[in-house]
Amino acid sequence: MAHAASQSRPRSRRGPDWFWWAVTAAALLPFALLGVQAWTGSLGVDPVNTVYNLSGRAALVTLLLSLACTPLNTILGWRRALSVRKALGLIAFFYAVVHTANFVGWDYAFDLGLMLNDALLSKPYLLAGSLALGILGVLALTSTRSWMRRLGRSWKRLHRLVYGAGALAVLHFLWQAKVGERWEPLVYAGLLAALLALRLPALRRRLSPQQ
């Protein structure tokens, strides 16, 4: 018990992690904006599409930010970035759930037959989005310390699937975008490719300030 108390005292002196709270609050701002728009009835003439656009972009941006945390640490030496990596990943999953709930509940009114026949079988971008959501769900479920201990070395291999979820999310966005609007998902695809390239050991060693 004395050992446990000695472990907790430094943490209490350190106080709250304001960086973590600031980043988390900023990442949740789109959801707060969505809530305000819903409360004031200002979701526009097509509220379903408004929720799709805001939640989908928020999910993709927060996912990319979570992936950027590791290279910010390994290449730039900014260790604080690692403290928000998990939070950003969980928030990305949260936005993906909001995005999916809008599809299932508001757009298709929980009509499973209509979703399967009209959507999932005829619109491949929905399949890509569903797979991305499934991967993020597994990663969110196994993000706790207990799962890290349980999976051991396999935990890191499992969580590398986050790049697959990112690729599927970009495909989901690209396939449903209109021809004149595909520049935006292509920008996200380029950012994802750059983040993936920064994981290559040769490039990481070349860019690291310690080399």
N, C-alpha and C positions, 0 to 999 in steps of 0.2 A: 504493500500500500504506500509506503514511503517513497518507493521508486516511482510509482505512478504519479504521486503528487509532485515529485521533482520534475517529471516529464511535462506536467501540465502548466507549471508556473511560468516558464519562459514564453509559452504560447499566449498566456493571458497578458503578460507585459507587452508583447508585441502589438496587441490591439488588433482591430479589424483590418483586413486587407482591402484598403480603399481602391487599389487598382482592380482587384477582382470584382468588387461591387460596381465600380464605374463601368467596366467592360460589360458585365452582365446586364446592367441597367440599359446601356446603350444598345445591346443586342435585342433587348425586349421592347425597345421603343416602337418598332413597327406594329407589334401586337397591341400596345397601348393606343397607338394611332387608330388601329382597326376598331378597337373597342369604343373609342370616342366617336368615330364615324358611324358605327352601328347605333350607339346611344342617341346621337343627334339626327339620325336618319339621313346622313349625307354620304351614303355609299354609292351614290350615282344612279343613273338610269338602269344599269345592269349590276346590281350588288353582288351577284354570284361571281361574275367575272372580276369585280374589284377585289373580292376576297382571294380568288385564284391568283391574281397578279401579285398582290402584296405578300401573301403567305409563301408563294412559290419562290419569289425573288429573295425573300428573307431567309428561307431555308437554304437556298443555294449560296448566298453570300456568307451566312454564318458558318456553313460547312467549309467553304474555302478559307475563311479566317481561321477555323480550327486547324486546318491542314497547314496553314502558314506558320503556326506556332513552332513546330519543330525546326524548320530551316532558320527561323529568327533566332533560335537558341544555338543551333549547331554552327551556323555560318556567321551570324552577327554577334553571338555570345550574349544575347538578351534572354537571360534565364526567366525573367518575369513572365515571358510569353507562355511558358509551360504551365503556369498557375491557372491560366484561363482556357487551356486547350480542351479539357473535359467539359467545362461549362458551355463553351461554344458548340461543341459537338452535341450535347444534350439539347441545347436550344434549337439547333438545326433540326433535330428529330422532332421536337415539339412543333415547329413550324410545318414540318412535313405532315404531322398528324392533323394539324388544323387544315392544311391544304386538302388532305384526303377526306376529312370529315365534311368539308364543304362539298366535295364531289359526291360522297355517299349520301349525306343527309339533305343538303339544300338543293343540289343540282338534280340528283336522281331519286330523291325522296325514299331512300332505303329500298328501292325496287331492285332486288338482286337479279332477277331475270333480265330486266332492261339493261342493267350494268354489264352483265356478261354478254348478252347478244348484241347490244347496240354499241357498247364501248370497248370492253376488253378484247373482243374478238375482231373488231373492225378497226380499231385505233391502236396501233402498236406503241404509240407514245405513252398510253396508259399502262401497258404492260411494263415498260421501262420504269415508269414512276412507281409502280407497285413493287417491283424488285428492289428499287432503291430504298423504298420505305421498309421493306422486310429486312434488308441488311442493316439499316440504321437502327431498327428495332432490336435486332440481336446484339448490336454493339452497345446500345444504351443499356440493355438488360445485363450485359457482362462487364459494365464499366466500373463496378464496385471493387473494393479491395479484396473482398471474399472470393469473387470470381477470379481475380488476378492470382490469388494463392491457389485456387482450385485448378486452374488451367496451366499454371506454371509457364514454361516457355511457349506453349501453344497460344497464350493470350496475345502476344505481340503479332504472331502470324495471323490470328483471327482478325485483329483490329487493323491489319493492313487492307482488309476488304473495304475500308472506308473510301479508298481511292476508286474501287469498283462502284460503290454507291455514288460517288461524285460523278463518275463517267456516265452512269445510268441517268442521273438527274439532269446532266447536260443534254443527253440524248432526248430525254423527255421534253425538255424545253425546246430543243432544236426541231424535233419532229412535229410539234404542235404549232410552231411559230409560222406566221405567214411569210411568203417569199421576201417581201421587202423589210421584214423585221428580224431576219435571221442573224444580223450582225451582232445582236446582244448575246445570244447563246454561244456564238462563235468566240466572243471575247471571254466568256466564262470558260470555254473549252481551252483557249490559249493559256489562261491563268492556271487551270488544272494541270495542263501539260507541263508548264513551267515548274509548278510545285512538285510534280512527280519527277521531273528531271533533276531537281535539287536533292532528291534522295539517292541519286547515283553516287556511289562512293568516290569515283574519280572526280566528278564535278564538285562534290562537297569538299573534298580535300583541297582542290584548287582554289575554291572561294573562301575557305576558312581562314580567318586572320591568324590562326595558330600555326599555319604552314609556312 
